[in-house]
Every structure is written in C-alpha cells, then in structure tokens.
Amino acid sequence: MSSVEPVRKQIVVDAPQERAFRVFTAGIDRWWPREHHIGKSPLKRAILEAQPGGRWYSVSEDGSECEVGKVLSWEPPRRLLLAWQITAAWQYDPTFVTEVEVTFTALGPNRTRVELEHRDLERYGDKAGAFRSAVDSAGGWTKIVDQFGKIAELPDSTG
C-alpha cells in the first residue's frame, strides 16, 4: 500500500512548555471545537485521560460517551502520542488506529512550539486521499490547533 503524506500543523504559543502541554491535555474541553464530534447528541465535554492507555473520548449532552481513541505515550511536558480510532465513515472502531503525535518544544521561558502530526493515513485505503483532505482543511486540524493556541495564550489557562 502506498504511503500517504501525514497531516502536519505547527503553532507557536506565548505560554511556557508545561502550560501548553497541560492546556492541550487536561484543558482539551476548553478548546476542542464543539462541531468536531461524532456522537448522536451535541458535545458536552471532551476528555483526555492523563496516562498511557488512558481514554480519549467525549460525553454528549444526552449522557452517552463516544470514543475517539486512546493515549499511547504520555511524556509531559514534551510529547503526547494518541491513537485516533475514527474511520473514514466517521465512526469509532477499536481495531482501527492512526496516530496523532503532538510535541511541545520550549523556545524560551514563555514561548512554546507545538507540532501536531496525524500519520498512518494510508490505513484509510481508497478513502485516504479524501480523509487527508478533510482533516488537513481549514476546518480540520488547522482550526483545532488554532483554537488550542488561543486558549493556551490566555493568562488564566491552567488547563
């Protein structure tokens, strides 16, 4: 199977490395776009459990839970590796895995470069190109990373 170029996004935030990591992880509910959700009812909460093997999921307004993936590697404050287990049909599948790696590089005491890479997209098979285009669009990872950046730079954003 041919390789599909990963989706890569980068942002520099005016926040210490530890805060950027904490806002991305513990604070995910503050910045995750409400429309980026596959549950049957509107998104109430986005949750990322802070440990290897931890769940990445959402809770809908009707109380139901919807899995997104899991934490593969937890290395605060510099790296996070997530399993994205959403298929091209936008359904959770526990047997399907692509990876989302996020790194946090301190550029100074109050400045951090955050790099996100969504890879293994060839696993989408004949839908890989269309899926990559969707998540690489202005409304995909670009919007998600931008929203994270806005929250990470707020003075009260402790996660």
Secondary structure as GFF3:
##gff-version 3
##sequence-region A 1 159
A	DSSP	beta_strand	7	13	.	.	.	ID=ss1
A	DSSP	alpha_helix	17	25	.	.	.	ID=ss2
A	DSSP	alpha_helix	28	31	.	.	.	ID=ss3
A	DSSP	beta_strand	43	48	.	.	.	ID=ss4
A	DSSP	beta_strand	55	60	.	.	.	ID=ss5
A	DSSP	beta_strand	65	75	.	.	.	ID=ss6
A	DSSP	beta_strand	79	84	.	.	.	ID=ss7
A	DSSP	beta_strand	98	108	.	.	.	ID=ss8
A	DSSP	beta_strand	111	119	.	.	.	ID=ss9
A	DSSP	three_ten_helix	121	127	.	.	.	ID=ss10
A	DSSP	alpha_helix	128	135	.	.	.	ID=ss11
A	DSSP	alpha_helix	141	152	.	.	.	ID=ss12
###
